[in-house]
């Protein structure tokens, strides 16, 4: 899963606080192998999330678990895009 959130300008510290809390909550979910948020190097108000799940079922349970951000946080999100990747196998290259 790859999610890109663009936050209201002037709220970077708020965005960092919200994505850190969401990252911790996602990492604690059954079946979560990885969850990382990174800042966009070109857009100071955008953050990217990458998730990896042990199964499609674990991901679906996460997706059904409800809103990932508080109502207050959602008022600061200006744009949200999410992409799901179905990967048959993963090979470590380094």
MARTIKOL-168669 format. One record per atom (N, C-alpha, C, O): residue number from 1; residue in one letter; atom name; x, y, z. Coordinates in nm, 2 decimals, padded with zeros to 4 digits. Each point is the difference from the previous one (the first is absolute). Example, Ala and Ser with C-alpha at 12.3 -4.5 7.8 and 13.67 -1.06 7.14 Angstrom:
> seq  type  atom  c1  c2  c3
> 1  A  N  01.32  -00.57  00.78
> 1  A  CA  -00.09  00.12  00.00
> 1  A  C  00.09  00.12  00.00
> 1  A  O  00.10  00.00  00.07
> 2  S  N  -00.14  00.11  -00.14
> 2  S  CA  00.09  00.11  00.00
> 2  S  C  -00.08  00.11  00.08
> 2  S  O  00.05  00.11  00.01
***
This chain:
> seq  type  atom  c1  c2  c3
> 1  X  N  00.08  -00.12  00.00
> 1  X  CA  -00.08  00.12  00.00
> 1  X  C  00.09  00.12  00.00
> 1  X  O  00.10  00.01  00.07
> 2  X  N  -00.14  00.09  -00.15
> 2  X  CA  00.07  00.13  00.00
> 2  X  C  -00.10  00.10  00.01
> 2  X  O  -00.09  00.01  -00.09
> 3  X  N  00.10  00.08  00.19
> 3  X  CA  -00.10  00.11  00.02
> 3  X  C  00.08  00.13  -00.01
> 3  X  O  00.11  00.01  00.06
> 4  X  N  -00.17  00.09  -00.12
> 4  X  CA  00.06  00.13  -00.01
> 4  X  C  -00.10  00.10  00.06
> 4  X  O  -00.11  00.01  -00.05
> 5  X  N  00.14  00.06  00.16
> 5  X  CA  -00.08  00.10  00.06
> 5  X  C  00.06  00.13  -00.01
> 5  X  O  00.12  00.02  00.03
> 6  X  N  -00.20  00.08  -00.08
> 6  X  CA  00.05  00.14  00.00
> 6  X  C  -00.08  00.07  00.10
> 6  X  O  -00.13  00.00  00.01
> 7  X  N  00.20  00.07  00.08
> 7  X  CA  -00.06  00.07  00.12
> 7  X  C  -00.01  00.15  -00.03
> 7  X  O  00.07  00.05  -00.08
> 8  X  N  -00.16  00.01  00.16
> 8  X  CA  -00.01  00.15  -00.01
> 8  X  C  00.13  00.06  00.03
> 8  X  O  00.07  -00.04  00.09
> 9  X  N  -00.04  00.15  -00.17
> 9  X  CA  00.13  00.06  00.02
> 9  X  C  00.00  00.07  00.14
> 9  X  O  -00.10  00.04  00.05
> 10  X  N  00.22  -00.04  00.01
> 10  X  CA  00.01  00.06  00.13
> 10  X  C  -00.03  -00.10  00.11
> 10  X  O  00.00  00.04  00.12
> 11  X  N  -00.02  -00.16  -00.15
> 11  X  CA  -00.04  -00.10  00.10
> 11  X  C  00.10  -00.12  00.00
> 11  X  O  -00.04  -00.11  00.03
> 12  X  N  00.16  00.13  -00.07
> 12  X  CA  00.10  -00.11  -00.01
> 12  X  C  00.01  -00.07  00.14
> 12  X  O  00.01  -00.13  00.00
> 13  X  N  00.01  00.20  00.11
> 13  X  CA  00.02  -00.06  00.13
> 13  X  C  -00.12  -00.09  00.04
> 13  X  O  00.01  -00.11  00.05
> 14  X  N  -00.13  00.16  -00.08
> 14  X  CA  -00.12  -00.08  00.02
> 14  X  C  00.00  -00.12  -00.08
> 14  X  O  -00.03  -00.11  00.05
> 15  X  N  00.06  00.12  -00.18
> 15  X  CA  00.01  -00.12  -00.09
> 15  X  C  00.09  -00.10  00.05
> 15  X  O  -00.03  -00.12  00.00
> 16  X  N  00.15  00.16  00.04
> 16  X  CA  00.10  -00.09  00.06
> 16  X  C  -00.06  -00.08  00.12
> 16  X  O  00.02  -00.12  00.01
> 17  X  N  -00.08  00.20  00.08
> 17  X  CA  -00.06  -00.07  00.12
> 17  X  C  -00.11  -00.10  -00.04
> 17  X  O  00.00  -00.11  00.05
> 18  X  N  -00.08  00.15  -00.15
> 18  X  CA  -00.11  -00.09  -00.04
> 18  X  C  00.06  -00.13  -00.07
> 18  X  O  -00.05  -00.11  00.03
> 19  X  N  00.14  00.13  -00.12
> 19  X  CA  00.05  -00.12  -00.07
> 19  X  C  00.09  -00.09  00.09
> 19  X  O  00.00  -00.12  -00.02
> 20  X  N  00.06  00.18  00.12
> 20  X  CA  00.07  -00.09  00.10
> 20  X  C  -00.09  -00.08  00.08
> 20  X  O  00.02  -00.12  00.02
> 21  X  N  -00.13  00.18  00.02
> 21  X  CA  -00.11  -00.08  00.07
> 21  X  C  -00.06  -00.11  -00.08
> 21  X  O  -00.02  -00.11  00.04
> 22  X  N  -00.01  00.15  -00.17
> 22  X  CA  -00.06  -00.10  -00.09
> 22  X  C  00.10  -00.11  -00.03
> 22  X  O  -00.04  -00.12  -00.01
> 23  X  N  00.17  00.15  -00.01
> 23  X  CA  00.10  -00.10  -00.02
> 23  X  C  00.01  -00.10  00.11
> 23  X  O  00.00  -00.12  -00.02
> 24  X  N  00.00  00.17  00.14
> 24  X  CA  00.01  -00.09  00.12
> 24  X  C  -00.12  -00.09  00.01
> 24  X  O  00.01  -00.12  00.03
> 25  X  N  -00.13  00.17  -00.06
> 25  X  CA  -00.13  -00.07  00.01
> 25  X  C  00.00  -00.11  -00.11
> 25  X  O  -00.04  -00.11  00.03
> 26  X  N  00.09  00.14  -00.15
> 26  X  CA  00.00  -00.10  -00.11
> 26  X  C  00.10  -00.10  00.03
> 26  X  O  -00.03  -00.12  -00.02
> 27  X  N  00.15  00.15  00.07
> 27  X  CA  00.10  -00.10  00.03
> 27  X  C  -00.05  -00.10  00.11
> 27  X  O  00.05  -00.11  00.00
> 28  X  N  -00.14  00.15  00.08
> 28  X  CA  -00.05  -00.08  00.11
> 28  X  C  -00.11  -00.10  -00.05
> 28  X  O  -00.04  -00.09  00.07
> 29  X  N  00.00  00.11  -00.19
> 29  X  CA  -00.11  -00.09  -00.05
> 29  X  C  00.05  -00.13  -00.04
> 29  X  O  00.11  -00.02  -00.05
> 30  X  N  -00.19  -00.09  00.07
> 30  X  CA  00.04  -00.13  -00.04
> 30  X  C  00.03  -00.01  -00.15
> 30  X  O  -00.08  00.05  -00.08
> 31  X  N  00.19  -00.11  00.05
> 31  X  CA  00.03  -00.02  -00.14
> 31  X  C  00.08  00.11  -00.07
> 31  X  O  00.04  -00.01  -00.11
> 32  X  N  -00.02  00.12  00.18
> 32  X  CA  00.08  00.11  -00.05
> 32  X  C  00.15  -00.03  00.00
> 32  X  O  00.05  -00.02  00.11
> 33  X  N  00.01  00.01  -00.22
> 33  X  CA  00.15  -00.03  -00.01
> 33  X  C  00.08  00.13  00.00
> 33  X  O  00.10  00.01  00.06
> 34  X  N  -00.15  00.10  -00.12
> 34  X  CA  00.07  00.13  -00.01
> 34  X  C  -00.11  00.11  -00.02
> 34  X  O  -00.10  -00.02  -00.06
> 35  X  N  00.13  00.13  00.13
> 35  X  CA  -00.07  00.12  -00.03
> 35  X  C  00.09  00.12  00.03
> 35  X  O  00.06  00.02  00.11
> 36  X  N  -00.04  00.06  -00.22
> 36  X  CA  00.10  00.11  00.01
> 36  X  C  -00.07  00.12  -00.06
> 36  X  O  -00.06  -00.01  -00.11
> 37  X  N  00.08  00.13  00.17
> 37  X  CA  -00.04  00.13  -00.06
> 37  X  C  00.13  00.07  -00.03
> 37  X  O  00.10  00.00  00.08
> 38  X  N  -00.09  00.07  -00.19
> 38  X  CA  00.11  00.08  -00.04
> 38  X  C  -00.05  00.13  -00.05
> 38  X  O  -00.11  00.01  -00.06
> 39  X  N  00.19  00.09  00.08
> 39  X  CA  -00.03  00.14  -00.05
> 39  X  C  00.04  00.00  -00.15
> 39  X  O  00.10  -00.05  -00.04
> 40  X  N  -00.18  00.12  -00.04
> 40  X  CA  00.02  00.02  -00.14
> 40  X  C  00.11  00.11  -00.01
> 40  X  O  00.00  00.10  00.06
> 41  X  N  00.11  -00.13  -00.14
> 41  X  CA  00.11  00.09  -00.01
> 41  X  C  -00.03  00.12  -00.09
> 41  X  O  00.06  00.10  00.01
> 42  X  N  -00.17  -00.11  -00.09
> 42  X  CA  -00.03  00.11  -00.09
> 42  X  C  -00.12  00.09  00.05
> 42  X  O  -00.01  00.11  -00.04
> 43  X  N  -00.07  -00.17  00.13
> 43  X  CA  -00.12  00.07  00.05
> 43  X  C  00.00  -00.01  00.15
> 43  X  O  -00.03  -00.11  00.05
> 44  X  N  00.06  00.22  00.01
> 44  X  CA  00.01  00.00  00.15
> 44  X  C  -00.13  -00.04  00.07
> 44  X  O  00.00  -00.03  00.12
> 45  X  N  -00.11  00.04  -00.19
> 45  X  CA  -00.13  -00.03  00.07
> 45  X  C  -00.05  -00.15  -00.03
> 45  X  O  -00.10  -00.04  00.05
> 46  X  N  00.18  -00.03  -00.12
> 46  X  CA  -00.04  -00.14  -00.04
> 46  X  C  00.09  -00.11  00.07
> 46  X  O  00.12  00.02  00.03
> 47  X  N  -00.19  -00.12  00.01
> 47  X  CA  00.06  -00.12  00.06
> 47  X  C  -00.04  -00.13  -00.07
> 47  X  O  -00.11  -00.01  -00.05
> 48  X  N  00.20  -00.08  00.04
> 48  X  CA  -00.03  -00.13  -00.06
> 48  X  C  00.00  -00.11  00.10
> 48  X  O  00.09  00.00  00.09
> 49  X  N  -00.18  -00.09  -00.10
> 49  X  CA  -00.01  -00.12  00.09
> 49  X  C  00.02  -00.12  -00.08
> 49  X  O  -00.05  -00.02  -00.11
> 50  X  N  00.13  -00.08  00.16
> 50  X  CA  00.02  -00.12  -00.06
> 50  X  C  -00.03  -00.11  00.10
> 50  X  O  00.05  00.00  00.11
> 51  X  N  -00.14  -00.09  -00.15
> 51  X  CA  -00.04  -00.11  00.09
> 51  X  C  00.03  -00.14  -00.07
> 51  X  O  -00.01  -00.01  -00.13
> 52  X  N  00.04  -00.09  00.21
> 52  X  CA  00.01  -00.13  -00.06
> 52  X  C  -00.07  -00.10  00.10
> 52  X  O  00.02  00.01  00.12
> 53  X  N  -00.10  -00.10  -00.17
> 53  X  CA  -00.08  -00.09  00.08
> 53  X  C  00.03  -00.14  -00.03
> 53  X  O  00.04  -00.03  -00.11
> 54  X  N  -00.05  -00.06  00.21
> 54  X  CA  00.03  -00.14  -00.02
> 54  X  C  -00.10  -00.07  -00.09
> 54  X  O  00.03  -00.11  -00.05
> 55  X  N  -00.15  00.17  00.04
> 55  X  CA  -00.10  -00.07  -00.09
> 55  X  C  -00.10  00.11  -00.04
> 55  X  O  -00.02  00.11  00.06
> 56  X  N  -00.06  -00.14  -00.17
> 56  X  CA  -00.10  00.08  -00.04
> 56  X  C  -00.11  00.02  00.10
> 56  X  O  -00.06  00.10  00.02
> 57  X  N  00.04  -00.21  00.06
> 57  X  CA  -00.10  00.00  00.11
> 57  X  C  00.04  00.10  00.11
> 57  X  O  -00.09  00.07  00.05
> 58  X  N  00.21  -00.07  -00.02
> 58  X  CA  00.05  00.09  00.10
> 58  X  C  -00.02  00.15  -00.04
> 58  X  O  -00.04  00.09  00.08
> 59  X  N  00.08  -00.07  -00.21
> 59  X  CA  -00.02  00.14  -00.05
> 59  X  C  -00.15  00.04  00.00
> 59  X  O  -00.03  00.11  00.04
> 60  X  N  -00.06  -00.20  -00.08
> 60  X  CA  -00.14  00.03  -00.01
> 60  X  C  -00.05  00.03  00.14
> 60  X  O  -00.09  00.08  00.02
> 61  X  N  00.13  -00.16  00.08
> 61  X  CA  -00.04  00.03  00.14
> 61  X  C  00.04  00.14  00.04
> 61  X  O  -00.07  00.07  00.06
> 62  X  N  00.19  -00.03  -00.10
> 62  X  CA  00.05  00.13  00.03
> 62  X  C  -00.09  00.11  -00.07
> 62  X  O  -00.04  00.10  00.06
> 63  X  N  00.01  -00.13  -00.19
> 63  X  CA  -00.08  00.10  -00.08
> 63  X  C  -00.14  00.01  00.06
> 63  X  O  -00.05  00.11  00.00
> 64  X  N  00.00  -00.21  00.06
> 64  X  CA  -00.14  00.00  00.06
> 64  X  C  00.00  00.06  00.14
> 64  X  O  -00.10  00.01  00.06
> 65  X  N  00.22  00.01  -00.01
> 65  X  CA  00.01  00.04  00.15
> 65  X  C  -00.05  00.14  00.03
> 65  X  O  00.00  00.05  00.11
> 66  X  N  -00.04  00.03  -00.22
> 66  X  CA  -00.05  00.13  00.03
> 66  X  C  00.09  00.11  -00.04
> 66  X  O  00.11  -00.03  -00.05
> 67  X  N  -00.15  00.16  00.08
> 67  X  CA  00.09  00.11  -00.03
> 67  X  C  00.14  -00.01  00.06
> 67  X  O  00.01  -00.04  00.12
> 68  X  N  00.09  00.08  -00.19
> 68  X  CA  00.14  -00.01  00.05
> 68  X  C  00.04  00.12  00.07
> 68  X  O  00.10  00.00  00.07
> 69  X  N  -00.17  00.11  -00.09
> 69  X  CA  00.03  00.13  00.07
> 69  X  C  -00.12  00.05  00.07
> 69  X  O  -00.11  -00.02  -00.03
> 70  X  N  00.14  00.10  00.13
> 70  X  CA  -00.11  00.07  00.08
> 70  X  C  -00.07  00.10  -00.09
> 70  X  O  00.05  00.04  -00.10
> 71  X  N  -00.17  -00.01  00.14
> 71  X  CA  -00.08  00.10  -00.08
> 71  X  C  00.08  00.13  -00.01
> 71  X  O  00.00  00.07  -00.10
> 72  X  N  00.07  -00.03  00.21
> 72  X  CA  00.08  00.12  -00.01
> 72  X  C  00.11  -00.01  -00.10
> 72  X  O  00.02  00.10  -00.08
> 73  X  N  00.05  -00.21  00.07
> 73  X  CA  00.10  -00.02  -00.10
> 73  X  C  -00.05  00.00  -00.14
> 73  X  O  00.05  00.06  -00.09
> 74  X  N  -00.17  -00.12  00.07
> 74  X  CA  -00.06  -00.01  -00.13
> 74  X  C  -00.03  00.14  -00.06
> 74  X  O  -00.01  00.02  -00.12
> 75  X  N  -00.02  00.08  00.21
> 75  X  CA  -00.03  00.13  -00.05
> 75  X  C  00.12  00.07  -00.06
> 75  X  O  -00.01  00.09  -00.07
> 76  X  N  00.13  -00.14  00.11
> 76  X  CA  00.13  00.05  -00.06
> 76  X  C  00.05  -00.07  -00.12
> 76  X  O  00.09  00.05  -00.06
> 77  X  N  -00.15  -00.16  00.02
> 77  X  CA  00.04  -00.07  -00.12
> 77  X  C  -00.06  00.07  -00.12
> 77  X  O  -00.12  00.01  -00.01
> 78  X  N  00.20  00.03  -00.08
> 78  X  CA  -00.05  00.07  -00.12
> 78  X  C  -00.01  -00.09  -00.12
> 78  X  O  -00.09  00.02  -00.09
> 79  X  N  00.17  -00.13  00.09
> 79  X  CA  -00.01  -00.09  -00.12
> 79  X  C  00.05  -00.14  00.05
> 79  X  O  00.10  -00.01  00.08
> 80  X  N  -00.17  -00.09  -00.11
> 80  X  CA  00.04  -00.14  00.03
> 80  X  C  -00.01  -00.09  -00.12
> 80  X  O  -00.09  00.00  -00.07
> 81  X  N  00.20  -00.07  00.05
> 81  X  CA  00.01  -00.10  -00.11
> 81  X  C  00.05  -00.13  00.06
> 81  X  O  00.09  00.00  00.09
> 82  X  N  -00.14  -00.11  -00.13
> 82  X  CA  00.04  -00.13  00.05
> 82  X  C  00.01  -00.11  -00.11
> 82  X  O  -00.09  00.00  -00.09
> 83  X  N  00.19  -00.08  00.09
> 83  X  CA  00.02  -00.10  -00.10
> 83  X  C  00.03  -00.13  00.07
> 83  X  O  00.08  -00.01  00.09
> 84  X  N  -00.15  -00.09  -00.13
> 84  X  CA  00.03  -00.14  00.05
> 84  X  C  00.07  -00.08  -00.11
> 84  X  O  -00.03  00.01  -00.12
> 85  X  N  00.13  -00.08  00.17
> 85  X  CA  00.09  -00.08  -00.09
> 85  X  C  -00.02  -00.15  00.04
> 85  X  O  00.02  -00.03  00.12
> 86  X  N  -00.06  -00.06  -00.21
> 86  X  CA  -00.01  -00.14  00.03
> 86  X  C  00.13  -00.06  -00.05
> 86  X  O  00.02  -00.01  -00.12
> 87  X  N  00.06  -00.04  00.21
> 87  X  CA  00.13  -00.05  -00.03
> 87  X  C  00.01  -00.15  00.03
> 87  X  O  -00.04  -00.04  00.11
> 88  X  N  00.08  -00.04  -00.21
> 88  X  CA  00.00  -00.14  00.02
> 88  X  C  00.12  -00.05  00.08
> 88  X  O  -00.01  -00.10  00.07
> 89  X  N  00.12  00.17  -00.09
> 89  X  CA  00.12  -00.04  00.07
> 89  X  C  00.09  00.12  00.02
> 89  X  O  00.00  00.10  -00.07
> 90  X  N  00.09  -00.11  00.17
> 90  X  CA  00.09  00.10  00.03
> 90  X  C  00.14  -00.06  00.02
> 90  X  O  00.02  -00.10  00.06
> 91  X  N  00.08  00.16  -00.13
> 91  X  CA  00.14  -00.05  00.01
> 91  X  C  00.08  00.11  00.05
> 91  X  O  00.00  00.11  -00.06
> 92  X  N  00.08  -00.13  00.16
> 92  X  CA  00.09  00.10  00.05
> 92  X  C  00.12  00.01  -00.10
> 92  X  O  00.06  -00.09  -00.04
> 93  X  N  -00.03  00.22  00.01
> 93  X  CA  00.11  00.02  -00.10
> 93  X  C  00.13  00.06  00.07
> 93  X  O  00.10  00.00  -00.06
> 94  X  N  -00.11  00.04  00.18
> 94  X  CA  00.12  00.05  00.07
> 94  X  C  00.00  -00.05  00.14
> 94  X  O  00.09  00.02  00.08
***
